Amino acid sequence: MREIARLLLLSIRSYDFVGRYGGEEFLLVLNNCKPEFAEARAEEIRKVISNTPVQTATGALNVTMSLGLLVSNMWGVRPVEELLYDVDAALYAAKAAGRNCVKLAMPNVSAAETPPAEREAVYHPR
């Protein structure tokens, strides 16, 4: 986990943020990342992780990363809990799609008034 955190920190700009969100999940905030570049940046970060074996006491370990991506300016003003719910759903969509990929959460405008526990995010297929 420490090596993955180190690689993530090396993959972002000085004003971005990386934090461990829980278990084996990390949260990255790419401040002022232009929306048209967000998916490409997420894919670059995923490739850094998957192309860099982690050295362990028993040898090199290949690690892959599944990413849920949410471009905040596409979602309007929403509580952070809703955004976290929807990006987490995108992460699980990436895992369900075979792992080691990026899935983009897309806002479902008609679901804006539905509580997060009762709705599903819509994904941009890749």
C-alpha positions as CSV (number, residue, x, y, z in Angstrom):
1,M,0.0,0.0,0.0
2,R,2.8,2.4,0.8
3,E,4.5,1.8,-2.6
4,I,1.2,2.4,-4.4
5,A,0.7,5.6,-2.5
6,R,4.2,6.7,-3.4
7,L,3.6,5.9,-7.1
8,L,0.3,7.8,-7.0
9,L,2.0,10.8,-5.4
10,L,4.7,10.8,-8.1
11,S,1.9,10.7,-10.8
12,I,0.1,13.9,-9.7
13,R,0.9,17.6,-9.6
14,S,2.0,19.3,-6.4
15,Y,-1.4,20.9,-5.8
16,D,-3.4,17.6,-6.3
17,F,-4.4,15.3,-3.5
18,V,-3.9,11.6,-2.8
19,G,-5.4,9.9,0.3
20,R,-6.2,6.4,1.4
21,Y,-10.0,6.2,1.5
22,G,-10.3,2.9,3.2
23,G,-9.1,-0.7,2.8
24,E,-7.3,-0.8,-0.5
25,E,-9.0,2.3,-1.9
26,F,-7.4,5.6,-2.6
27,L,-9.1,8.9,-3.4
28,L,-7.4,11.3,-5.9
29,V,-8.4,14.9,-6.4
30,L,-7.0,16.5,-9.5
31,N,-7.6,20.2,-8.9
32,N,-8.5,22.2,-11.9
33,C,-8.0,19.3,-14.3
34,K,-9.7,20.2,-17.5
35,P,-12.7,17.9,-18.0
36,E,-11.5,17.0,-21.5
37,F,-8.3,15.6,-20.1
38,A,-9.6,13.9,-16.9
39,E,-10.2,10.5,-18.4
40,A,-6.8,10.5,-20.1
41,R,-5.1,11.5,-16.8
42,A,-6.9,8.7,-15.0
43,E,-5.7,6.3,-17.6
44,E,-2.1,7.5,-17.4
45,I,-2.2,7.0,-13.6
46,R,-3.7,3.5,-14.0
47,K,-0.9,2.7,-16.4
48,V,1.8,3.9,-14.0
49,I,0.6,1.5,-11.4
50,S,0.1,-1.5,-13.7
51,N,3.4,-1.0,-15.5
52,T,5.5,-0.7,-12.2
53,P,6.0,-4.0,-10.4
54,V,6.1,-3.6,-6.6
55,Q,9.2,-5.1,-5.0
56,T,8.5,-7.4,-2.1
57,A,10.6,-9.7,0.1
58,T,9.5,-12.6,-2.1
59,G,10.0,-10.8,-5.5
60,A,8.2,-8.5,-7.8
61,L,4.5,-8.2,-7.6
62,N,2.4,-6.9,-10.5
63,V,-0.5,-4.6,-9.3
64,T,-3.4,-3.4,-11.3
65,M,-5.8,-0.5,-10.5
66,S,-9.4,0.0,-11.2
67,L,-10.6,3.6,-11.2
68,G,-14.0,5.3,-10.8
69,L,-13.8,8.8,-12.3
70,L,-16.1,11.7,-11.6
71,V,-15.7,15.1,-13.3
72,S,-17.2,17.4,-10.7
73,N,-18.2,20.3,-13.0
74,M,-20.6,17.9,-14.8
75,W,-22.6,17.3,-11.6
76,G,-23.7,20.7,-10.4
77,V,-23.9,21.5,-6.7
78,R,-24.4,18.2,-4.8
79,P,-23.4,17.1,-1.4
80,V,-20.0,15.5,-1.2
81,E,-21.6,12.2,0.0
82,E,-23.6,11.9,-3.2
83,L,-20.4,12.5,-5.3
84,L,-18.5,9.9,-3.3
85,Y,-21.4,7.4,-3.7
86,D,-21.5,7.9,-7.5
87,V,-17.7,7.7,-8.0
88,D,-17.7,4.6,-5.8
89,A,-20.4,3.0,-8.0
90,A,-18.2,3.8,-11.0
91,L,-15.2,2.1,-9.3
92,Y,-17.3,-1.0,-8.8
93,A,-18.4,-0.8,-12.4
94,A,-14.7,-0.9,-13.4
95,K,-14.2,-3.9,-11.2
96,A,-17.2,-5.6,-12.7
97,A,-15.9,-4.9,-16.2
98,G,-12.8,-7.0,-15.6
99,R,-10.7,-4.7,-13.4
100,N,-7.6,-2.6,-14.4
101,C,-9.7,0.0,-16.2
102,V,-11.3,3.4,-15.8
103,K,-15.1,4.0,-15.7
104,L,-16.6,7.5,-15.8
105,A,-19.6,8.2,-13.7
106,M,-22.1,10.3,-15.6
107,P,-24.8,12.3,-13.8
108,N,-28.4,11.1,-14.2
109,V,-30.3,14.3,-14.2
110,S,-33.6,12.7,-13.5
111,A,-32.1,11.0,-10.4
112,A,-30.9,14.3,-8.9
113,E,-33.8,14.3,-6.4
114,T,-33.6,10.6,-5.6
115,P,-31.6,9.6,-2.5
116,P,-28.2,8.0,-3.3
117,A,-29.1,4.7,-1.8
118,E,-32.1,4.4,-4.1
119,R,-30.5,5.3,-7.4
120,E,-27.8,4.2,-9.8
121,A,-25.2,6.3,-11.5
122,V,-25.0,6.1,-15.3
123,Y,-21.6,5.2,-16.8
124,H,-19.8,6.3,-20.0
125,P,-18.9,2.9,-21.5
126,R,-15.3,2.2,-22.6
